[in-house]
Amino acid sequence: MRKRTLLNLMQIIAAICLFPLFFTVISFMVAETPEQARLNGPPFIPDSWEAGVMNHGEYYQWYTISNHPFVFLFCLMAFVFLYLFIVISAIICTKIEKDN
């Protein structure tokens, strides 16, 4: 029982971490540079920003994968690792429950 409780706690922590990682990965993937945003018409991204992401009709400041590849790769790998941890640990929890 104690083993499963610890595993469930770790699953909850992993699930909580997945939400901001998902947001980060998606934001990197859809970020537009100011030049790209000008082609789409208003609203425009300020030239001082590296990139922006459209959200509810306005842009928020973000970064491009080409300028921050290691940050993107780290976030992507962390997302995949935590997702796989949740899936695999759920299988392990099912086996623990069947054994008891």
N, C-alpha and C positions, 0 to 999 in steps of 0.2 A: 504494500500500500504506500509506503514512504517513497519508494522508487517512482511510482506513478505520479505522486503529488509533486515531486521535484520536476519531473518531465512536463507535467501540465503547467507548472509555473514558468518553466523555460519556454514553452509554447506561447504562453500569453505575452511574455516579454518579446519574443521573436515577432509575433503578430503586430504588436504595437510599433516595433521598429520598421515593419514592412510598409506602413502607410507613408511616412516621410520619404523612404527610399523610392517607393513607386512614384511619388510626386516629383522627386528629383530626377529620376531617370526619364520620365515622360517630358519634363520641362527641358532637359538637355536635348531631347530628340525633336522637339517642335520649336525650339528657339530660332528666332529670325534676327539677322543683322539689320542695322538701320537701312542699308541699301535694299535688302529684300523687302522690308516693310514698305518702303517708298513705292515699290512696284505694285503693291496691293492697294495703295491709296490710303486715305486717312483712316484712323489716327496714325500718326507717325511716331517712330521711336527717336528719342533725343540722340544726337550724334555722339554725345559723351558716353553713351551706354555701349557695352560690347555687344549685347543682344537683348532681346525682349521676348516675352511669351504673351500671346493674346489670351486674355481672361475676361469674359463678360464685357467685351467691347473696349477694353483698355489693356495696355501692355504693363507687365511688371518686369523689372530688370532681372536679367539672367545672364548666362554664359554660354559660349559655344563649345562644342566637343573638340573642335580643332585647336582651340586655345587652352583647354583644360582636359586633355585626354585621360590623364591619370585619375583625376577626380571622378570623371564619368565612369571609367573602368572600375574603380573601387566601388562606387555606388551600385553599379550593375552587378558586380560579383557578390557584393553583400546581399543584394536583393535575391539573387538566385540561390545563394547559400542558405539564407533564412527560409526561403520558400521550400527548398528541399528538406531542410531540417524539420519544418512543420509536417510535411507529408510523411517523411520517414518515421518521425517520432509518433505520428498518429497510428501508423502500422504497428510500431512497437507497443504502444499502449493497448491496442486491440489484442495483441498476442499475450501481453501480461494479464489482461482481464480474462482471456480464455483459459490461461493456466491456473487462475485462482478459482 
